[in-house]
């Protein structure tokens, strides 16, 4: 999988550098699982356009239940499966960040889509967390196992992304990937790109979509609780 993520379609990373990435990047994705062209193109655009302004970034694909992490130079640091909000949708319901987990209606347990500038900060119930979108109470953290019936560890380990929608909105990854890759990469913050469930790419990432279309034409704070 990692070797295939060479960004050849965007031309931002040389073949030599891509080969080096394949040696050093951590790949936790299930065997045989691929990364979508949209993710590859978006990551390449972030590097080419300097959209992350030199900060590390992550691309999160809800449909495929994947998180890909890049350093500030755009080198792939790792790819891993992830759990997302149990409700499909790209919105954040008004006031949802201030609700207790049990109070969040099922329809509003979404992981919002878009470009977010995030970083570490305090939370009420989980200590210091990596906020993806503080305003909506969405963080990136290791799987929460407080409710055994949710079987989060089993869902994360399954080869299919179909059972990875279970959280209240936060993005869950394995503790190993979090400690080895996420914590060290985003210690000083970063940019997070969350692909949409229902909205179009053009609505979610207009500048990327515009550049994508042009290329085709040319070629042809108060503390709050994280929504675990």
C-alpha positions in Angstrom: 0.0 0.0 0.0 2.7 2.5 1.0 4.7 2.1 -2.2 1.5 2.8 -4.2 1.2 6.1 -2.4 3.9 7.7 -4.5 2.0 10.9 -5.4 3.0 10.3 -9.0 -0.3 11.8 -10.1 0.6 15.2 -8.6 4.4 15.1 -9.1 5.3 16.5 -5.7 7.4 13.7 -4.5 10.2 12.0 -6.5 10.3 8.3 -7.0 13.4 8.1 -4.9 11.8 9.9 -1.9 8.7 7.8 -2.3 10.7 4.6 -2.0 12.3 6.0 1.1 8.9 6.6 2.6 7.9 3.0 2.0 10.8 1.9 4.3 10.1 4.3 7.1 6.3 4.8 7.1 4.2 2.7 9.5 1.5 0.8 7.7 -1.3 -0.6 9.9 -3.9 -0.9 7.2 -5.5 -4.3 6.7 -3.8 -6.5 4.1 -5.2 -5.8 0.7 -6.9 -2.5 1.6 -6.0 0.3 -0.8 -6.0 4.1 -0.5 -8.4 6.1 -2.8 -7.2 8.3 -5.6 -8.9 11.2 -3.9 -6.8 10.8 -0.8 -3.6 10.6 -2.8 -4.5 13.6 -4.9 -5.5 15.7 -1.8 -2.3 14.9 0.0 -0.3 15.8 -3.1 -2.2 19.0 -3.4 -1.6 20.0 0.2 2.2 19.6 -0.3 2.2 21.3 -3.8 0.1 24.2 -2.6 1.7 24.5 0.8 -1.8 24.5 2.2 -0.6 23.2 5.6 2.0 26.0 5.7 4.7 23.6 6.7 2.8 22.0 9.5 2.2 18.2 9.6 -1.1 17.1 8.4 -3.5 14.1 8.3 -6.0 13.0 5.6 -8.9 11.1 7.1 -11.2 9.1 4.8 -14.4 8.2 6.6 -15.7 5.9 3.9 -12.6 3.8 3.9 -12.1 4.3 7.7 -8.5 5.4 7.2 -6.1 8.0 8.7 -2.9 8.9 6.8 -0.4 11.1 8.6 2.3 13.3 7.0 5.1 15.4 8.4 5.6 19.1 7.6 7.5 18.2 4.4 4.7 16.0 3.1 6.5 12.7 3.8 4.1 9.9 4.8 4.7 8.9 8.4 2.0 6.3 8.7 -1.4 4.9 7.7 -3.9 3.2 9.9 -7.5 2.1 10.2 -9.8 4.3 12.3 -13.2 4.5 13.9 -15.5 7.5 13.1 -18.8 8.9 14.2 -21.7 6.4 14.2 -23.9 8.7 12.2 -23.1 9.4 8.5 -23.0 13.1 7.8 -20.6 16.0 7.6 -22.4 18.5 9.8 -21.9 19.5 13.4 -25.2 20.0 15.3 -25.4 23.4 17.2 -24.4 23.0 20.8 -23.3 19.3 20.5 -19.9 20.0 21.9 -21.4 21.0 25.2 -23.5 17.9 25.7 -22.6 14.8 27.7 -22.0 11.8 25.5 -25.2 10.1 26.5 -27.1 13.3 25.6 -25.9 13.4 22.0 -28.7 12.2 19.7 -27.8 9.4 17.4 -28.3 11.5 14.3 -25.7 14.0 15.5 -22.9 11.6 16.3 -21.1 12.7 13.2 -17.5 13.3 12.4 -17.6 16.7 10.6 -15.8 17.0 7.2 -13.5 19.8 6.2 -10.2 21.4 6.8 -9.4 21.9 10.5 -6.4 23.4 12.3 -6.0 21.5 15.5 -3.6 20.8 18.4 -3.2 19.5 21.9 -5.3 21.1 24.6 -7.2 20.2 27.8 -10.5 18.4 28.0 -12.9 18.0 30.9 -12.9 14.2 31.1 -9.8 12.9 29.2 -7.0 15.2 30.2 -4.8 16.6 27.4 -6.1 15.5 24.0 -5.4 16.2 20.3 -8.2 18.3 19.1 -9.1 18.0 15.5 -11.9 20.5 15.8 -12.3 22.0 19.2 -15.5 23.8 18.4 -17.3 20.6 17.7 -15.6 18.6 20.4 -13.9 16.2 18.0 -10.5 14.7 18.9 -8.1 12.1 17.6 -7.2 9.6 20.3 -6.6 5.9 21.0 -9.7 3.7 21.0 -11.9 4.0 24.1 -12.8 0.7 25.6 -15.1 1.9 28.3 -18.2 0.3 26.7 -17.4 -3.4 26.0 -20.6 -3.8 24.0 -19.3 -1.4 21.4 -16.4 -3.7 20.6 -14.3 -0.9 19.4 -11.0 -2.9 19.4 -12.7 -5.7 17.4 -14.1 -3.2 14.9 -10.7 -1.5 14.5 -9.1 -4.8 13.8 -11.6 -6.0 11.3 -10.5 -6.0 7.6 -13.7 -4.2 6.5 -14.4 -0.5 7.0 -18.2 -1.2 7.2 -18.2 -1.7 11.0 -15.9 1.3 11.8 -18.7 3.8 12.5 -19.3 3.6 16.2 -18.0 6.7 18.0 -19.8 9.9 19.2 -17.8 11.8 16.6 -14.2 11.5 17.6 -11.6 9.6 15.5 -10.2 6.5 17.3 -7.0 4.8 16.3 -4.8 2.0 17.8 -2.8 3.0 20.9 0.4 1.9 19.1 -0.2 4.1 16.1 -1.2 7.0 18.4 2.0 6.8 20.4 4.4 6.0 17.6 3.1 8.3 14.9 0.3 10.7 16.0 1.7 12.0 19.3 5.2 12.8 18.0 3.9 14.3 14.7 1.3 16.7 16.1 3.0 17.7 19.3 2.9 21.3 18.1 -0.3 21.0 16.2 -1.2 20.5 12.6 -3.9 20.5 9.9 -6.6 17.8 9.5 -8.4 17.1 6.3 -11.6 15.0 6.8 -13.2 13.7 3.6 -17.0 14.0 3.5 -19.7 11.3 3.7 -22.4 13.1 1.8 -21.2 16.5 0.7 -19.1 16.9 -2.5 -15.4 17.3 -2.5 -16.0 20.7 -4.2 -18.1 21.8 -1.2 -15.7 20.5 1.3 -12.4 21.5 -0.2 -13.1 24.1 -2.9 -9.5 25.2 -3.6 -8.4 21.6 -4.0 -11.4 20.9 -6.3 -10.7 23.9 -8.3 -7.0 22.9 -8.8 -8.1 19.4 -9.6 -10.5 20.6 -12.3 -7.9 22.9 -13.7 -5.4 20.1 -13.9 -7.9 17.9 -15.7 -8.7 20.7 -18.1 -5.1 21.4 -18.8 -4.3 17.7 -19.4 -7.6 17.4 -20.6 -12.0 28.5 24.5 -13.3 26.9 27.5 -12.6 23.3 28.2 -15.1 20.7 27.0 -15.5 17.0 26.7 -14.2 15.1 23.7 -16.9 13.1 21.8 -15.3 9.7 22.2 
